[in-house]
Amino acid sequence: MAEVGGQNVIEELLEAYPEKARKERKKHFEINDIEKISTGKCSIKSNVKSRPGVMTVRGCAYAGSKGVVWGPIKDMVHISHGPVGCGQYSWGTRRNYSNGILGVNNFVSMQVTSDFQERDIVFGGDKKLEKVCREIKEMFPLAKGITIQSECPIGLIG
């Protein structure tokens, strides 16, 4: 009975899309079934590109850098260079956790951003980034180093 109710929810969600998009998106929905899960026969197509216009759990190159590459390294301060929203999104969805004393030997749970604004995007933010680096060095002398991850707007404007 739960599967029938779940199928109705899926159909209701898909009604909002045009026919072509509905057909593609339908591949990304399936009702959880203990047998499918335990046998590994789930038919959801997850290793395909996301369709534009939908927020997904997949991230951009910056999110990969922040979470996968540098995320597990706890003794360095990681700067998100760009608008605060990108940094907050990647920090909020981070999948790595670490132990230690915050600000002494563990900086992972801090979200440090250069907080780019519109004028920074237009006129450049190199001075702002330099200021953030100096502040970090002063505030966290025990940090082993600083990493800088450029968020997408920075990469797009060069």
VEXGUMAR-743345 format. One record per residue (C-alpha): residue number from 1; x, z, y; residue in one letter. Coordinates in nm, 4 decimals, padded with zeros to 6 digits, always signed. Layout:
N
<r><resi>NUM</resi><east>X</east><up>Z</up><north>Y</north><resn>a</resn></r>
...
***
This chain:
158
<r><resi>1</resi><east>+00.0000</east><up>+00.0000</up><north>+00.0000</north><resn>m</resn></r>
<r><resi>2</resi><east>+00.2850</east><up>+00.0819</up><north>+00.2395</north><resn>a</resn></r>
<r><resi>3</resi><east>+00.4282</east><up>-00.2662</up><north>+00.1834</north><resn>e</resn></r>
<r><resi>4</resi><east>+00.0986</east><up>-00.4266</up><north>+00.2909</north><resn>v</resn></r>
<r><resi>5</resi><east>+00.0939</east><up>-00.2150</up><north>+00.6093</north><resn>g</resn></r>
<r><resi>6</resi><east>+00.4559</east><up>-00.2990</up><north>+00.6778</north><resn>g</resn></r>
<r><resi>7</resi><east>+00.3908</east><up>-00.6684</up><north>+00.6246</north><resn>q</resn></r>
<r><resi>8</resi><east>+00.1086</east><up>-00.6488</up><north>+00.8798</north><resn>n</resn></r>
<r><resi>9</resi><east>+00.3486</east><up>-00.4936</up><north>+01.1322</north><resn>v</resn></r>
<r><resi>10</resi><east>+00.5983</east><up>-00.7746</up><north>+01.0728</north><resn>i</resn></r>
<r><resi>11</resi><east>+00.3309</east><up>-01.0409</up><north>+01.1184</north><resn>e</resn></r>
<r><resi>12</resi><east>+00.2129</east><up>-00.8731</up><north>+01.4383</north><resn>e</resn></r>
<r><resi>13</resi><east>+00.5696</east><up>-00.8692</up><north>+01.5760</north><resn>l</resn></r>
<r><resi>14</resi><east>+00.6211</east><up>-01.2341</up><north>+01.4922</north><resn>l</resn></r>
<r><resi>15</resi><east>+00.2968</east><up>-01.3479</up><north>+01.6591</north><resn>e</resn></r>
<r><resi>16</resi><east>+00.4632</east><up>-01.3208</up><north>+02.0002</north><resn>a</resn></r>
<r><resi>17</resi><east>+00.7130</east><up>-01.5978</up><north>+01.9215</north><resn>y</resn></r>
<r><resi>18</resi><east>+00.6709</east><up>-01.9760</up><north>+01.9292</north><resn>p</resn></r>
<r><resi>19</resi><east>+00.6471</east><up>-02.1345</up><north>+01.5826</north><resn>e</resn></r>
<r><resi>20</resi><east>+01.0127</east><up>-02.2440</up><north>+01.5575</north><resn>k</resn></r>
<r><resi>21</resi><east>+01.1509</east><up>-01.9058</up><north>+01.6674</north><resn>a</resn></r>
<r><resi>22</resi><east>+00.8983</east><up>-01.7248</up><north>+01.4451</north><resn>r</resn></r>
<r><resi>23</resi><east>+01.0222</east><up>-01.9155</up><north>+01.1402</north><resn>k</resn></r>
<r><resi>24</resi><east>+01.3849</east><up>-01.8226</up><north>+01.2158</north><resn>e</resn></r>
<r><resi>25</resi><east>+01.3131</east><up>-01.4586</up><north>+01.3009</north><resn>r</resn></r>
<r><resi>26</resi><east>+01.1034</east><up>-01.4031</up><north>+00.9892</north><resn>k</resn></r>
<r><resi>27</resi><east>+01.4253</east><up>-01.4201</up><north>+00.7861</north><resn>k</resn></r>
<r><resi>28</resi><east>+01.5437</east><up>-01.1030</up><north>+00.9623</north><resn>h</resn></r>
<r><resi>29</resi><east>+01.2518</east><up>-00.8822</up><north>+00.8548</north><resn>f</resn></r>
<r><resi>30</resi><east>+01.1823</east><up>-00.7279</up><north>+00.5159</north><resn>e</resn></r>
<r><resi>31</resi><east>+00.9965</east><up>-00.4227</up><north>+00.3901</north><resn>i</resn></r>
<r><resi>32</resi><east>+01.2239</east><up>-00.1563</up><north>+00.2398</north><resn>n</resn></r>
<r><resi>33</resi><east>+01.1812</east><up>-00.1444</up><north>-00.1338</north><resn>d</resn></r>
<r><resi>34</resi><east>+01.3665</east><up>+00.1075</up><north>-00.3516</north><resn>i</resn></r>
<r><resi>35</resi><east>+01.4179</east><up>-00.1486</up><north>-00.6293</north><resn>e</resn></r>
<r><resi>36</resi><east>+01.5663</east><up>-00.4078</up><north>-00.3925</north><resn>k</resn></r>
<r><resi>37</resi><east>+01.7922</east><up>-00.1505</up><north>-00.2320</north><resn>i</resn></r>
<r><resi>38</resi><east>+01.9174</east><up>-00.0064</up><north>-00.5617</north><resn>s</resn></r>
<r><resi>39</resi><east>+01.9823</east><up>-00.3490</up><north>-00.7167</north><resn>t</resn></r>
<r><resi>40</resi><east>+02.1326</east><up>-00.5024</up><north>-00.4038</north><resn>g</resn></r>
<r><resi>41</resi><east>+01.8784</east><up>-00.7861</up><north>-00.4007</north><resn>k</resn></r>
<r><resi>42</resi><east>+01.7802</east><up>-00.7547</up><north>-00.0380</north><resn>c</resn></r>
<r><resi>43</resi><east>+01.7008</east><up>-01.0970</up><north>+00.1051</north><resn>s</resn></r>
<r><resi>44</resi><east>+01.7616</east><up>-01.0248</up><north>+00.4734</north><resn>i</resn></r>
<r><resi>45</resi><east>+01.9996</east><up>-01.2715</up><north>+00.6321</north><resn>k</resn></r>
<r><resi>46</resi><east>+02.2262</east><up>-01.0479</up><north>+00.8389</north><resn>s</resn></r>
<r><resi>47</resi><east>+02.5480</east><up>-01.2431</up><north>+00.8632</north><resn>n</resn></r>
<r><resi>48</resi><east>+02.4125</east><up>-01.5122</up><north>+01.0934</north><resn>v</resn></r>
<r><resi>49</resi><east>+02.4240</east><up>-01.5515</up><north>+01.4696</north><resn>k</resn></r>
<r><resi>50</resi><east>+02.1674</east><up>-01.3614</up><north>+01.6729</north><resn>s</resn></r>
<r><resi>51</resi><east>+01.9080</east><up>-01.5592</up><north>+01.8627</north><resn>r</resn></r>
<r><resi>52</resi><east>+01.9366</east><up>-01.5472</up><north>+02.2423</north><resn>p</resn></r>
<r><resi>53</resi><east>+01.6982</east><up>-01.3166</up><north>+02.4234</north><resn>g</resn></r>
<r><resi>54</resi><east>+01.6974</east><up>-01.0325</up><north>+02.1745</north><resn>v</resn></r>
<r><resi>55</resi><east>+01.8898</east><up>-00.7047</up><north>+02.1997</north><resn>m</resn></r>
<r><resi>56</resi><east>+02.0739</east><up>-00.6526</up><north>+01.8716</north><resn>t</resn></r>
<r><resi>57</resi><east>+02.3007</east><up>-00.3889</up><north>+01.7241</north><resn>v</resn></r>
<r><resi>58</resi><east>+02.5754</east><up>-00.6461</up><north>+01.7341</north><resn>r</resn></r>
<r><resi>59</resi><east>+02.8083</east><up>-00.6232</up><north>+02.0265</north><resn>g</resn></r>
<r><resi>60</resi><east>+03.0252</east><up>-00.8447</up><north>+02.2391</north><resn>c</resn></r>
<r><resi>61</resi><east>+03.4032</east><up>-00.8789</up><north>+02.2101</north><resn>a</resn></r>
<r><resi>62</resi><east>+03.4428</east><up>-00.5826</up><north>+02.4451</north><resn>y</resn></r>
<r><resi>63</resi><east>+03.2265</east><up>-00.3614</up><north>+02.2217</north><resn>a</resn></r>
<r><resi>64</resi><east>+03.4412</east><up>-00.4590</up><north>+01.9235</north><resn>g</resn></r>
<r><resi>65</resi><east>+03.7563</east><up>-00.3696</up><north>+02.1124</north><resn>s</resn></r>
<r><resi>66</resi><east>+03.6117</east><up>-00.0411</up><north>+02.2358</north><resn>k</resn></r>
<r><resi>67</resi><east>+03.4558</east><up>+00.0706</up><north>+01.9100</north><resn>g</resn></r>
<r><resi>68</resi><east>+03.6458</east><up>-00.0925</up><north>+01.6270</north><resn>v</resn></r>
<r><resi>69</resi><east>+03.9996</east><up>-00.1427</up><north>+01.7537</north><resn>v</resn></r>
<r><resi>70</resi><east>+04.0558</east><up>+00.1462</up><north>+01.9942</north><resn>w</resn></r>
<r><resi>71</resi><east>+03.7655</east><up>+00.3767</up><north>+01.9057</north><resn>g</resn></r>
<r><resi>72</resi><east>+03.9399</east><up>+00.5654</up><north>+01.6250</north><resn>p</resn></r>
<r><resi>73</resi><east>+04.2487</east><up>+00.6362</up><north>+01.8370</north><resn>i</resn></r>
<r><resi>74</resi><east>+04.1781</east><up>+00.9765</up><north>+01.9832</north><resn>k</resn></r>
<r><resi>75</resi><east>+04.4968</east><up>+01.0671</up><north>+02.1716</north><resn>d</resn></r>
<r><resi>76</resi><east>+04.4681</east><up>+00.7909</up><north>+02.4325</north><resn>m</resn></r>
<r><resi>77</resi><east>+04.2219</east><up>+00.7498</up><north>+02.7199</north><resn>v</resn></r>
<r><resi>78</resi><east>+04.0235</east><up>+00.4274</up><north>+02.6901</north><resn>h</resn></r>
<r><resi>79</resi><east>+03.9011</east><up>+00.2662</up><north>+03.0131</north><resn>i</resn></r>
<r><resi>80</resi><east>+03.5979</east><up>+00.0397</up><north>+03.0166</north><resn>s</resn></r>
<r><resi>81</resi><east>+03.6879</east><up>-00.1992</up><north>+03.2978</north><resn>h</resn></r>
<r><resi>82</resi><east>+03.3615</east><up>-00.3334</up><north>+03.4381</north><resn>g</resn></r>
<r><resi>83</resi><east>+03.0046</east><up>-00.2253</up><north>+03.5184</north><resn>p</resn></r>
<r><resi>84</resi><east>+02.9054</east><up>+00.1202</up><north>+03.3990</north><resn>v</resn></r>
<r><resi>85</resi><east>+02.6157</east><up>-00.0143</up><north>+03.1892</north><resn>g</resn></r>
<r><resi>86</resi><east>+02.8395</east><up>-00.2033</up><north>+02.9470</north><resn>c</resn></r>
<r><resi>87</resi><east>+03.0573</east><up>+00.1007</up><north>+02.8933</north><resn>g</resn></r>
<r><resi>88</resi><east>+02.7627</east><up>+00.3316</up><north>+02.8445</north><resn>q</resn></r>
<r><resi>89</resi><east>+02.6019</east><up>+00.0968</up><north>+02.5927</north><resn>y</resn></r>
<r><resi>90</resi><east>+02.9183</east><up>+00.0743</up><north>+02.3841</north><resn>s</resn></r>
<r><resi>91</resi><east>+02.9831</east><up>+00.4474</up><north>+02.4069</north><resn>w</resn></r>
<r><resi>92</resi><east>+02.6257</east><up>+00.5339</up><north>+02.3155</north><resn>g</resn></r>
<r><resi>93</resi><east>+02.6346</east><up>+00.3160</up><north>+02.0053</north><resn>t</resn></r>
<r><resi>94</resi><east>+02.9837</east><up>+00.4114</up><north>+01.8953</north><resn>r</resn></r>
<r><resi>95</resi><east>+03.0235</east><up>+00.4547</up><north>+01.5242</north><resn>r</resn></r>
<r><resi>96</resi><east>+03.3427</east><up>+00.6561</up><north>+01.5171</north><resn>n</resn></r>
<r><resi>97</resi><east>+03.3787</east><up>+01.0273</up><north>+01.5543</north><resn>y</resn></r>
<r><resi>98</resi><east>+03.6885</east><up>+01.2404</up><north>+01.5768</north><resn>s</resn></r>
<r><resi>99</resi><east>+03.7921</east><up>+01.6027</up><north>+01.5770</north><resn>n</resn></r>
<r><resi>100</resi><east>+04.0056</east><up>+01.7822</up><north>+01.8294</north><resn>g</resn></r>
<r><resi>101</resi><east>+03.9897</east><up>+01.9613</up><north>+02.1608</north><resn>i</resn></r>
<r><resi>102</resi><east>+03.8270</east><up>+01.7401</up><north>+02.4225</north><resn>l</resn></r>
<r><resi>103</resi><east>+04.0712</east><up>+01.6485</up><north>+02.6982</north><resn>g</resn></r>
<r><resi>104</resi><east>+04.3718</east><up>+01.7982</up><north>+02.5204</north><resn>v</resn></r>
<r><resi>105</resi><east>+04.4195</east><up>+01.5872</up><north>+02.2080</north><resn>n</resn></r>
<r><resi>106</resi><east>+04.0887</east><up>+01.4035</up><north>+02.1814</north><resn>n</resn></r>
<r><resi>107</resi><east>+03.9575</east><up>+01.1638</up><north>+02.4440</north><resn>f</resn></r>
<r><resi>108</resi><east>+03.7194</east><up>+00.9595</up><north>+02.2236</north><resn>v</resn></r>
<r><resi>109</resi><east>+03.3953</east><up>+01.1141</up><north>+02.3426</north><resn>s</resn></r>
<r><resi>110</resi><east>+03.4732</east><up>+01.0486</up><north>+02.7099</north><resn>m</resn></r>
<r><resi>111</resi><east>+03.3324</east><up>+00.7405</up><north>+02.8756</north><resn>q</resn></r>
<r><resi>112</resi><east>+03.5793</east><up>+00.6359</up><north>+03.1452</north><resn>v</resn></r>
<r><resi>113</resi><east>+03.4772</east><up>+00.3320</up><north>+03.3465</north><resn>t</resn></r>
<r><resi>114</resi><east>+03.5965</east><up>+00.1519</up><north>+03.6564</north><resn>s</resn></r>
<r><resi>115</resi><east>+03.2273</east><up>+00.1257</up><north>+03.7556</north><resn>d</resn></r>
<r><resi>116</resi><east>+03.2337</east><up>-00.2292</up><north>+03.8862</north><resn>f</resn></r>
<r><resi>117</resi><east>+02.9802</east><up>-00.3063</up><north>+04.1554</north><resn>q</resn></r>
<r><resi>118</resi><east>+02.8703</east><up>-00.6427</up><north>+04.2930</north><resn>e</resn></r>
<r><resi>119</resi><east>+03.1336</east><up>-00.6392</up><north>+04.5688</north><resn>r</resn></r>
<r><resi>120</resi><east>+03.4065</east><up>-00.5719</up><north>+04.3088</north><resn>d</resn></r>
<r><resi>121</resi><east>+03.2981</east><up>-00.8749</up><north>+04.1111</north><resn>i</resn></r>
<r><resi>122</resi><east>+03.3052</east><up>-01.0896</up><north>+04.4248</north><resn>v</resn></r>
<r><resi>123</resi><east>+03.6262</east><up>-00.9561</up><north>+04.5827</north><resn>f</resn></r>
<r><resi>124</resi><east>+03.8156</east><up>-00.8297</up><north>+04.2767</north><resn>g</resn></r>
<r><resi>125</resi><east>+03.8651</east><up>-00.4887</up><north>+04.1236</north><resn>g</resn></r>
<r><resi>126</resi><east>+04.2378</east><up>-00.4650</up><north>+04.0603</north><resn>d</resn></r>
<r><resi>127</resi><east>+04.2849</east><up>-00.1882</up><north>+04.3172</north><resn>k</resn></r>
<r><resi>128</resi><east>+03.9946</east><up>+00.0073</up><north>+04.1709</north><resn>k</resn></r>
<r><resi>129</resi><east>+04.1449</east><up>-00.0234</up><north>+03.8215</north><resn>l</resn></r>
<r><resi>130</resi><east>+04.4841</east><up>+00.0906</up><north>+03.9489</north><resn>e</resn></r>
<r><resi>131</resi><east>+04.3196</east><up>+00.3949</up><north>+04.1102</north><resn>k</resn></r>
<r><resi>132</resi><east>+04.1390</east><up>+00.4847</up><north>+03.7853</north><resn>v</resn></r>
<r><resi>133</resi><east>+04.4664</east><up>+00.4617</up><north>+03.5904</north><resn>c</resn></r>
<r><resi>134</resi><east>+04.6417</east><up>+00.6928</up><north>+03.8370</north><resn>r</resn></r>
<r><resi>135</resi><east>+04.3549</east><up>+00.9441</up><north>+03.8240</north><resn>e</resn></r>
<r><resi>136</resi><east>+04.3616</east><up>+00.9472</up><north>+03.4439</north><resn>i</resn></r>
<r><resi>137</resi><east>+04.7367</east><up>+01.0023</up><north>+03.4370</north><resn>k</resn></r>
<r><resi>138</resi><east>+04.6965</east><up>+01.2964</up><north>+03.6760</north><resn>e</resn></r>
<r><resi>139</resi><east>+04.3894</east><up>+01.4483</up><north>+03.5089</north><resn>m</resn></r>
<r><resi>140</resi><east>+04.5033</east><up>+01.4092</up><north>+03.1477</north><resn>f</resn></r>
<r><resi>141</resi><east>+04.8818</east><up>+01.4535</up><north>+03.1299</north><resn>p</resn></r>
<r><resi>142</resi><east>+04.8679</east><up>+01.5132</up><north>+02.7530</north><resn>l</resn></r>
<r><resi>143</resi><east>+04.7186</east><up>+01.1713</up><north>+02.6808</north><resn>a</resn></r>
<r><resi>144</resi><east>+04.9613</east><up>+00.9520</up><north>+02.4871</north><resn>k</resn></r>
<r><resi>145</resi><east>+04.8586</east><up>+00.6473</up><north>+02.6881</north><resn>g</resn></r>
<r><resi>146</resi><east>+04.5801</east><up>+00.4447</up><north>+02.8430</north><resn>i</resn></r>
<r><resi>147</resi><east>+04.4025</east><up>+00.1383</up><north>+02.7072</north><resn>t</resn></r>
<r><resi>148</resi><east>+04.1988</east><up>-00.1001</up><north>+02.9181</north><resn>i</resn></r>
<r><resi>149</resi><east>+03.9116</east><up>-00.2967</up><north>+02.7690</north><resn>q</resn></r>
<r><resi>150</resi><east>+03.7743</east><up>-00.5683</up><north>+02.9954</north><resn>s</resn></r>
<r><resi>151</resi><east>+03.3976</east><up>-00.5898</up><north>+02.9784</north><resn>e</resn></r>
<r><resi>152</resi><east>+03.2286</east><up>-00.9297</up><north>+02.9689</north><resn>c</resn></r>
<r><resi>153</resi><east>+03.1773</east><up>-00.9699</up><north>+03.3482</north><resn>p</resn></r>
<r><resi>154</resi><east>+03.5517</east><up>-00.9227</up><north>+03.3994</north><resn>i</resn></r>
<r><resi>155</resi><east>+03.6318</east><up>-01.1802</up><north>+03.1346</north><resn>g</resn></r>
<r><resi>156</resi><east>+03.3861</east><up>-01.4268</up><north>+03.2836</north><resn>l</resn></r>
<r><resi>157</resi><east>+03.5173</east><up>-01.4083</up><north>+03.6392</north><resn>i</resn></r>
<r><resi>158</resi><east>+03.8862</east><up>-01.4003</up><north>+03.5445</north><resn>g</resn></r>
***
